[in-house]
Each structure stands twice: as C-alpha cells, then as structure tokens.
Amino acid sequence: MNPDLAAPTRRPGVRWSRLVLWAAAAGLLWLVFLLYTRPGFLVMLVDQLWSCF
C-alpha cells in the first residue's frame, strides 16, 4: 500500500477557518450569557413572550 494515499490530506485554511468558527460560536454564547445576567433584559423578554398569548 502506498503510504501517501493512506495519510489524510488537509488544506491549510481548514484549520484556521474551523478555529474562527469555534471562536465566533464561543463569542456568541458569551454575549447571550451577558444578556441573561441583566434582569431588565429578562423582564422585557418575558413580557414580550407573554404578549404573544
């Protein structure tokens, strides 16, 4: 068996794009967490939710 064919090949940009994607997801989760620590935001969110019913 040819060892060159057995080794997986990756493009150089895949690692960086995956890292950027994970960093963006972590940043978005952090922003959501910060919003939930504000009581005024939670009251507004519940009021909007209950106004739908």
N, C-alpha and C positions, 0 to 999 in steps of 0.2 A: 504494500500500500504506500502511496506517495504521501510523505508527511506534510507536504504543502497543502494538499487537499483536505487533510483531516483537521488542520488548525482553522478555527473560525476567523474570518477577516472582518474587521470593523472599519468604518470610515472614521477619520479623526474628529469630525464635527459632531458625531453622535454622542460622545461623552459630554461635551460642553452643552449641547442642546438639552440633554437629559438633566444635567446639573442646573441649568437655568430654569427648566420646567419645575423641578423639585423646589428650587428657591422661591419661585413665584407662588407655588401652591402653599408653601410654608408662610410666606408673607401674607397671603390672602387669609389663611386661617388665623394668623396673629391679629390682623385687622378686625376680623369677626369677633375674636375674643375680646379685644379692646372695646368694641361696641357693646358687648353684653355686660361689661363691667360698669357701664354708665346707667344708673337707674332711670334717668329720664328717657333714654332710648327704649328701654324695656317697657315703660308705661305707654309710650307712643306706639310701640309695636303691638302691644296687647289691645290698645284702643282701636287701632286700625283692623286688627283681626276680628274683634267682636263687632265692629261696624258692618262687616260683611254679612252677619246673620241677622 
